[in-house]
Amino acid sequence: MERFSVGQKWKTTDAVFGTFFGEVVEISDEGRSGSIVITDDQSNVVDTFTGSATDFLASGEWQLFAP
């Protein structure tokens, strides 16, 4: 997947640091880029990502998530 959509949710799990969730909050360039708020499993904001969908997916083992 090389495009984001607002509200799209992502999940990744790290053996040391735990589970993290990402939610696309803004898109640009017809969804090829966007901003994602990353939270931990306690819903604490721990980071944000702004950039291309390709770079985001290359940054970790992110999987689409449907709660």
N, C-alpha and C positions, 0 to 999 in steps of 0.2 A: 504494500500500500504506500503510495507516494503522495497522498493528499490527506489533509486534516479537514474535519468539520467541527463546528462549535458544538460543545457538549460531549464530544467523543471522549471515552475514558480508556486509560491504559493502566497496566499493572506489571510490576516486576518484583522479583524476590531475590534478595541477596542473602547468602548463607550467614554473613556476619552482621549486617545492618538491618535485616528484616524485610518487610514488604512495603512497597511504595506504590502510590497511585498517582496518575497524571490525568488532568482534565484540560482539554483544549478550551481556552477562554476567548481566543481571538484568532482569526485567520487573515491571510493576505495572499496576494499572487494566486488567486483562484484556488486556495487551499493548499498550495504547494509549500507555504510557510505559515507559521503561527506561533502563538504563545501558549505555554502549558504551565499550569500551577501543579507542583509536585508536593504531595502530602505523605505523611507516614501513616501507619495503621491506627494512630490515635487522632487522625484528622488535623495534625499540626502541619502548617506550611513549612517545608524544609528547603525548597528551592523553586526556581522558575526556569523554564527553557524558552528561548526565543530563537527561532531559526527554521530551517527547512525540515520537512517531514523525513527526508532521507537522512539528514544528520541526526535527528532525534532517534530514529530506529537504529542507527549505527552506534549510538551512545550506550546501549545496554540491551538487555533481553526483554524489551517491552512487548507485551501482548495486548491486543484489544480486550477490553474487560466489560462485561455486562453484569451488573450486580443482580 
